[in-house]
Amino acid sequence: MHIESKCIHSGEGIDTITKGLNTPIFPSSAHDYLDADEVVYPRYFNTVNQKVIVQKLCGLEEAEDGVVFSSGMAAISTVLLSFLEAGDHVILQDEIYGGSHALRMSSSQIRI
């Protein structure tokens, strides 16, 4: 499939209510989850919009799965805290996003 086709068709989510062909944008931060199998909440990376954009990006990048974050700092800290263990060290260059330096300075308060 051509990249243009992947960009258009990957991660298509058809709205089950209106039967629209384009994935609608759901602006709410939480959804009605009383009858759902799982709690749908942005911090759980499982809202409709998050799932669709992950599917589209995975289609373009030929990846199995992915996660989207609301900010670069959220992505950076999640990666670091996922792989580092107590006593590990990270070497960073001076020219890096300032929030990363702030995370480094406060790392003495982080308990893994």
C-alpha positions, -999 to +999 in steps of 0.1 A: +000+000+000+013+035-009+022+059+020-007+082+009-032+053+012-018+043+046-021+079+058-057+081+047-069+046+056-048+034+086-067+035+119-101+043+104-127+044+131-163+044+119-186+061+143-211+035+153-238+060+162-238+082+131-221+057+108-198+085+096-168+074+076-144+098+092-133+093+128-150+119+149-131+140+174-143+133+210-133+164+230-143+151+264-117+139+289-138+110+300-165+090+284-196+072+296-180+040+309-208+026+331-216-001+305-181-004+290-157-033+295-130-009+307-127+026+321-121+049+292-099+077+304-070+096+287-044+087+313-051+050+305-042+057+268-075+041+257-099+068+245-113+065+210-091+093+196-059+079+212-066+044+198-073+058+163-042+079+161-020+051+174-035+028+147-028+054+120+008+060+132+015+023+135+002+018+099+025+045+087+055+033+107+047-004+102+047-008+140+027-033+161+015-009+187+022+025+202+013+050+229+005+087+224+013+113+251+000+148+258+034+163+259+071+156+252+079+156+288+053+129+295+069+108+268+105+114+281+097+107+317+077+076+309+105+061+289+131+069+315+110+056+344+101+025+325+137+014+319+157+028+347+162+011+381+174+025+414+210+034+412+211+037+374+226+068+357+216+087+326+241+108+307+224+138+289+239+165+267+237+201+279+214+211+250+183+192+259+147+202+268+147+221+300+120+199+316+144+170+313+169+188+335+142+196+360+133+159+361+170+151+367+172+175+396+141+161+412+151+125+406+164+122+442+127+123+452+117+096+427+115+061+442+114+032+418 
